[in-house]
Amino acid sequence: MKGKVICVEAKGRKISGYLPEAAERCACCYLLCGDCAQTLMPELARGMERGWTGKPMAVLSLEGAQWDRDYTPWPAQGPKGRAFSGGAPAFLQTLVEEIIPWAEAELPILAGRAHRCLAGYSLGGLAALYGGLETGAFERLASVSGSLWYPGWVEYLQGRLATASLPLGVYCSLGKAEAKTRFGPMAACAADTGRTVELFRASLGEQKVCFEWNNGPHFFELTERMLKALRHLSL
C-alpha cells in the first residue's frame, strides 16, 4: 500500500482515516459511518489504490459515533420502539469546530470548504446532506443508501434549500431492494430519495446532482457503494 491507514486520537476523539500517497496536500472526505469506520477504512484504502480515476483524496471518520443519536437531525420515532434522539447538530458542531481545524493543521490535507466533502451511509447519509446544508462547511456531499425516509426530511429540505449555503455537487445512491421492508417509513425510501434528488437538482442544476442505483438490500456491498461515492466526489 502506497498510502497509509491511520488511527489517531485528537480532541478526545478517536479518528480512523486513510491518507493517500501524494506529492502535495489533498482534499479530504469526512465519512459518517458509525461503528463501521475502523473495519471499513482498510477496505476503502485498498479500493482507492486500485484503478483510482479521481484526484487524490484523504478519508477521515470519527469513531464511536452512535447512529441513532449522532446522525439524526431532530428527535423522531423509529421502527420497533427505536428512538432517534436528534443529536446531529451537536455532533456536526464538534466535527466542524474541533476535528476539521485539527485535521487541516496536523495532516497533509488542504484547508477550506473547497477541499472538503461530507459523505455517509444509512443514517450517516442523511446526516451528510443535513450537515452540508446546516454548516455550509463542505463543497460536495454524498448520501449512500441514505435514510432519506426520515420523518420530516423532505419537508425540511424543501424549506432549507432556499436559505442554505448550497454545495457545489451532491451524490446519492440506493439499493434496489432497500424499500422491501415492513416498517412503513423505511418503505418510502425510494420515493423520498427520488424527491431529494429532484429538489437538489432544482436548486443546483441537473448536472451537479448524481443518482445511482445499486443492487441488493441496505447493507449489501457497503465498501463498493462507498467507493463509488468517493470516486464521484473526487472528480
Beta strands, then each sheet from edge to edge (+ up, - down):
strand 1: 4-10
strand 2: 13-19
strand 3: 27-32
strand 4: 57-62
strand 5: 76-77
strand 6: 83-84
strand 7: 116-121
strand 8: 140-144
strand 9: 169-175
strand 10: 209-214
sheet 1: 1+ 2- 4+ 3+ 7+ 8+ 9+ 10+
sheet 2: 5+ 6-
end
